[in-house]
Structure formats: C-alpha cells, structure tokens
C-alpha cells in the first residue's frame, strides 16, 4: 500500500529579489510546467501535485512585518528520501536557481547537490493538518487504472453490436478476455494489495485507544470544554466584524488561471487573531482534525466536500499566520460554494480564528452562513499560485475510486446482479 507525504519548504526571499523569483516561475509556466528545462515535473514519477507560491510582503496581527516569501510544496508517494532524491535528480539545478534568491542559501559556489539538499531540509516546515482524499494509490496506479477504464470503454464501443444481446456475466468475461490478451495491460494480472491484518489493527487500534482515553477523561473534559467555550464566546462578542472590499482584478487573475482545467488549486495565507486563547484553540483543533481525518473524511470528502485530492494547513510565525493549500476538482468558485453549502460549520472551526472571517458564535454558528462575507474573506486571502503541477490532471476524485472498482472487478466470480452493477461503472 502506498502512503503519501506532504513536503513544504518556506524561505524568505532576499530584499529586492521577489521579481526575479516571479520571473523564474513565469519561465517555468511559459515552457510548460510538465516538461520545462528547469524542473520538468513530469519526470518526477512519485509526484502527485506540486506548486511554487510567492507570498507577498505582509504584517501579522501583532504588527510584525515580513518580507516576501517563497513556498514550495509537493504531495508525493513515500518514502520521503526517495522523493527528495527524485526532486534533486530531475530538477536540482532549477531548485538551486530559484532558491538562490532566498535568505540563507549557499553563496559563492556553483551547483552542489549536497548543499542544496541541506538547504531544503533546513527550510522544511511541517503541516499542522494534512488531508489525503485519495489514499493508498500511487501516481502510477491512478494513471494505469484510468487507462484501463479508457481501454475497456473503447473495447465496448467498438464491439457494442456483438455485446448488445449478451448477459452481464458474458460481457464481463469478454472484457476480462480482452484485458488479459492486451500486452499494454499486463500489469492488471496482479490485483492491488489489500491492507494486511497488522495494518488494520494498527490503524483502527489508534482510534480505539483515542476513544477509550476520551471516555476515561470525560469527567474532566466536559467542564473544561464548557469553560473554554465560554471564554471563546467572550472573545467572539468582543471582536469587531471586519469586511473586505472586493478586488475584481485580483479575482479575475485567479479565475483566469483555472480556465480549461479539470482540476484546480487553492493557495491562501491569513493572519491568526491575536491572543493565546485563539492560537491554542486553532492549534488544538487542527491537531485533532489531522488525527481524525483519515477516519472521518475518507474517499475524497473533506468535511463532505467530495472533490478534494489533498489539502494541508501550515502554521507559521509562531502561530500567528495560517497557510492553507489544496488540490481539487472543478474551479475555485464551485469549491468555495461547497465550503458554504456543505462544510461551513466544520471548516469554520479552523478558519474562524483568522482575521476577517465572518463573525461566529461558539465557532460554528454564523461564519460561512454569511455567504458574501465568506467569499470576500476567501478571495482576499487567496493568493496567486505561480507554478502548479498535477500528474493526472484529467482524473477526478470520483473517477479515481470508480477506476479502482473497475480494476477490482476483473478478479474472481460474480453473480448476474454483481456483474451488472460492475458494468454500470463503465
């Protein structure tokens, strides 16, 4: 089973060099993100998604000023060391060039792989919450299973007249026969490895232990939570509602970068509301979400939103700023509407701690219910993703799971009803 990792590298851009970094990103885009000569992302075989984002100069809620920053992130097939070696082998000189404009980068020397690796490791930051919507599938598996579906559908289209009067079991047998004699699909002869018993015990055992711990500590947890919620409510009552003007030019630039794509990305950074209580509440909720997400939000449904491939929350500047990054199907307008209509209360628990989020009560009442206020807040803090790569741009979350079911249906015996249900996937 393939596990996934989230690499995040954050570096301060040297004063006066932000435009040079932006220009390199533009060069990568102009040449083609997949095959450009600096970092040909398509050659990094275990890479699902990657992005470069230039964060503009900012000021946190306490008045601390920050220069421009560069963030690189990737979603990859583990192990990490192999992923890092792939990055360096395929695009080391490109990473060297773009990060050479950042503080702390080795100076006065030509390209040096060891120095680059040390620098990247020193600039790594850990995600506070990492969500995987399409777990345990490698980049290659997603690609191959999508090709399998296309091949089978092409076979059905070409042989529709001869298959029309046959029953589901007979049609399935014809499809399996076609797949087995197709050399390009030899990899299908080996079923996908299922989770082992030891893995299941370890995975679900953590949840059981967590539940038992909660039950044991419940007499302490209940009064603590009540008191904490009252403190949060007091903060919410005192805080002023902040509204942002709509920058139509900014929104237009964001939306134009999504045209013609089946998938899209979202990058945003905002300030956390001042105060120890707000920061600690946010950090606790993100940690709990990170633990529970694999159990509660599987199959690409982040709090019910059914289109999310990967998402992460990163907390920087000692808890004073939040970065949110995600990869999803569709466009950002529909994505944000899903936030409002499907997951408003759940996601308000995390985002209500940032400045400008529509006012809440007890962190879940209100918030995204103010649809216009939510959209203004989201677009205000959404930032341009300067470079974005997706390995399987044409495959949606829904199709990934459907394609896996199609592959699983090639093995074993089926009843007439089961075969008909399998064929309905095609």
N, C-alpha and C positions, 0 to 999 in steps of 0.2 A: 504494500500500500504506500502510495506517495504522500508524503507530508509536505506542507507548504510553509515558507518563511516570508518574512517582511523585512527587507533591508531598507533602512532610512539613514541618509547621510546629510547632515546640515553643516554648512560652513558660512562664515562671514565673508562677504566679498570685500576686497580691499577698496578703500575710498577712491572714487573716481573711475572704477573699472566695471561698473554694472553694465554699461552699454556693450563692452567687449564680450561679456558673458552672454548677453542677449543676442549679439551678432553671431556667436558660435551656434546658439540654439537655432537661429534662423537658417544658418548654413545647413545644419542637420536636417531641418524640415525641407529646405529647398532641394537638397539632393535626394530626399526620400528617407524617412525615418528607418525603414526596414533595411536599406542597403547603402546608406551613406558611408563615406570612406573613414569618417572619424570613429563612429560607434555603430557598426552595422548590426542593429539589434536582432535581426532575423537569424544571425549566426549563433546567437546565444540560445542554445537548444532548450535549456530548462527554464526559460524566462516567459512568464505569462504576461505581465504588464510592467512597464517602466515609465518614468517621467522625470523631466527636469522642470523645476519651478523657480523662477526668480522672484523672491519675496521683496517687495518694496520697503523703503525706509519706514519705520514705524515707531510708535510710542505706546508703552503699556499703560495700564490704569493708574500706576503709581508715578507716572511721568518719566520713566526711564526711556531713553531714546536708543534706537537700534538702527544701524546702517542696513544696506541691502544684504540679503542672504540668499544662498543657493541651496536648494534641497533636491537630492536625487533619491528616488525610491524605486524599489522593484518588488514584485511578487514572483516567487521562484519555487522550483521543486528542490526540496532539501536533498543532500546536506548543504549547509552554508558554505563550507570551504570549497566545495566543487563549484558552487555558483560564483563565488568570488574569483576563482581561477578562470572561469568562463568569461566573466566580465573583463578581466585583465587580458586574457588571450585574444579576445575579439576586438576589444576597444580600449586597450590600455593607454595608447597614445592620445586618444580622444579625451579620456578622463583626465590624463595628465594636462592636456591643453586647457580644458575648461576650468579645472580646479586650481590651475596655476595663478588664476586671478583672485584666489581666496587667501585669507589670512592663515598663517601657519604652514603654508605649503613650502616644500623644499625649494630653495632658490640657488642660483649659480651652478646648476648641474643639468646635464642632459637627462633624457628619459631613463628612469631607473625603476624597474618593476618592484623591487623590494621596498624602496622609499614610497612609492605610490600606494602599495598595499598597507604599509604602516600608517600613512596619512589617512586613507579611507577608513581604516579601523578606528583611528583616533577620533574621527568626526562622526562615527556612528551614534545614533540615538535609538532608544528602544520605544516601540509603540506601547502606549498605555493600554490600548484595546486593539486587537487585530481580529477582524472577522473574515472568515472564509465561507463563501457561498457555494462553492463547487468543490468540496473537499475530496481529497484522496484520488485525484485524477491528474496525471502528468500532462504537460503541454502536448506531448506526442500522443497520448491516449485520446485527448479531446480532438486532436486533428484527425487521427485514424478513424475514430468512431463516427465522425462527421462524414468522412469519405466513404465509410461503409454504408451509411444511410443513403448517400447520393448514388452509389453504385447499385444498391438494391432497388431504389426507386427508378433508376434508368432501366434496369432489367425489367421491372414490372411494366413500365411504359412501352417498351419495345415488344413485350410478349402479352400485352393486355388481351388480345383476341383469343389466344390459346389458353389463358388462365381464367377467363371470364366464367366458364361453366364448371370450374373445379371447386371443391370444398376447401375450407381454410387449412386443414391438415395437409392436403395435397399441394396447395400453393406454397405453404411453408416449406415442405420438403423440396419443392423445385427451387426455392430461393436458397436453401441450405446447399443444395447440389451446385448451384451457380457459384456461391461464395467459395465452396471448397475447391472448385476447379479453376478459380481465378488466382493466378500467381501473385497478383498485387495485394491480395487479401489473405496471404498465408498466415499473417500474424493472428488471424481470428481463430486459428486452430487451438490456441491456448486461451482458456477462459481467464477473466480477471480474477486475481487472487482475492478471496474474501477475508474479512477480519478474522484473525485467529482467536481462540478462546482466551488466551492470555491477554490479548489486546482488549477484548471486550471486558474482561474482569478489571483490568487497569483503568479503562475509560469510564465505565459505569461505577466502579468502586469509588472513584474520587467524588462522584455525585452523591453516592450513598453516605460516605463519610461526612460530606458537607451538610447533608440533610440531618444526619444524627447530631452533628455539632450544633446546628441551629436549634434543634428540639431541646437539647440539654441546656443551652444558654437562653432559651426563650424567656424565662422569668426575668432575666436581666435585659434582654434585647427589647422587649415591649416597652418598659418605661423609658429606656434610653432613646428609642425611636420617637416616642411621643414628645419627649423634651426637645429632641433635636429638630423635629418638625415644627414645633412652636418657635424655636429660635430662627429657623429658616423663614417661617411665616412673618416674623417680626422684621427680618431683613427685607422681605418682598414688599411689605407695606411701606417701608421707609424709602425704598429705592424709587428713583424717578423713571418714568417711561421715556425712552429715547426713540425718536423716529428719524429715519434717514431719507434724504431726497433720492429719487430715482435717477440714476445716471444712465440715460438711454444709450449714450455712446459706448459705455462700458458693457452694458448688456448686449448690445449689437455685436461687439467684438467677441464676446464669449460665445454667443449663439452661432456666429458665422463659422467658428472653428469646428462646429459639430455637423455641419451640412454634409449630407450624403453618407453618414456613418451609421452602422447598425448598433454600435456601442459608443459610449461617451465616458468622459471622466469629470470629476468634480474636485477642485482644489480650493481650500479656503483657510484663512487664518484670522482669528479674532482674539480680542483681549478678554481674559477672565475677570469677572467682577472682583473688586478689591476685598480683602479681608480673609482671615484664616478660615472662617466657617465655610465660606463659598468654595475656597480651594480644596479643603479637605473633603467636603461633600462630593464635589466633582470627581476627585481622585478616587474616592471610595466607590462611587457608582460606576466609574469606568473600569475599575478592577473587578467588580462583581460581574459586569457585563462581559468582560474578557473571559472570565471563568465559565459563565453560564451560556454564552452564545453558542458553543458547539452543541449544547443540549436543547436549547430553546429555539434557535434561529437557523436550523439547517435548511438544506435544499434551496439555497439562494434567497431565502426570505428573511431579510434583515428587518426585524420587528414587523413582519408581514409584507414588506416590500419585496416582490418576487423577481427582481431583476438584477440583484447585486452580486457581482463576481467576488470582489474583495473590497474591504474598507478598513481604514485604520484611523485612530485618534492618537495624536502625538502631543504631549505636553512639554513645553519648553519654558525657558526663562523662569526657573524655579516655581512653576505652577501658575505663572501669570499670563501665558498665552497658549492657545489651543490651535493645533493644525488638524484639519480633517481632510482625508483624501479617500476617494472611492472610484471604482470602475463598475459600470453598469450598462444595461441595455437601454436603447432609446435615446432620448435627449434630456437635457437638464430641466427643461420646463416640465415635462411629464414626471420626471424624477422628483422634483420639488413638490409637485402636486400630490404625488404619492406620500411624501412626508406629511403633508397636511391631512389627507383623506384617510390614510391607512395607519400611520405610525406616529401621529402627532404627540400623543401623551407619552409614549415610550421614549421617543427621542428628545422630548422636552426635558426629561430627567437629566440628560447630559448637556444640552445646548442652553438651557435656561441660565446657566452660570456664566454665560458670556454677555458682554456689554451689548445692548441694543436688541437682545432677543425680546419679543413681545412679553409683557408682564404676565407672570404666573402666580398662582396661589398653590402652596404645597407642591410646587414644581411640576404639576401635571394639569392643573386647571387653568384654562386660558392658553397662553403660549401660541401654539400653531393654530388654535381656533381663530385667531386673528390672521386670516389668510394673507391679506395685503401687507400687514406688518411683518409677517414671516417672510414673504417674498422679498420685501425691501431689505430686511436683515440679511437674508441669504445672498442676494446679489451684491450687497455692499461688501461683504467679506469674501465672496468668491473671487479668486484671482486667476489670471491667465496661466494656463499650463503651457509652458514654452515648447516642450517636446513631450509627446505622448506616444507610447508604443503598445500595441496589443498583438499577441501572437496569433490569435484566432478571432479576427475581427468579425467574421461572418456568423459566428456561432453564439446564440443567445443562451442564457442560463437554462431556460426551458428546453431548448434543443439538446444541451449537454446531457441532461438527465434522460431525455427521451432517447437519445442516441445510445446511451448505456443500456437502456432497457431493450433496445433493438438487438444489440450485441448479445445480451444475456439470453435472448430468445432463440439463439442459434443452437443452444445446447439442451440436451435432454428431451423428454417426451412431453407432449401437450395434448389436452383434450380438444375437441372441436371448439368449445367455447373459449378456451385459453388461446388457441391459435387465432381465432377471430379477433380477440382482444389485442393480441400481438400485432396482427396485420393492420389494425386500426392506427397504429403508431406511424405507419408509412404513408 
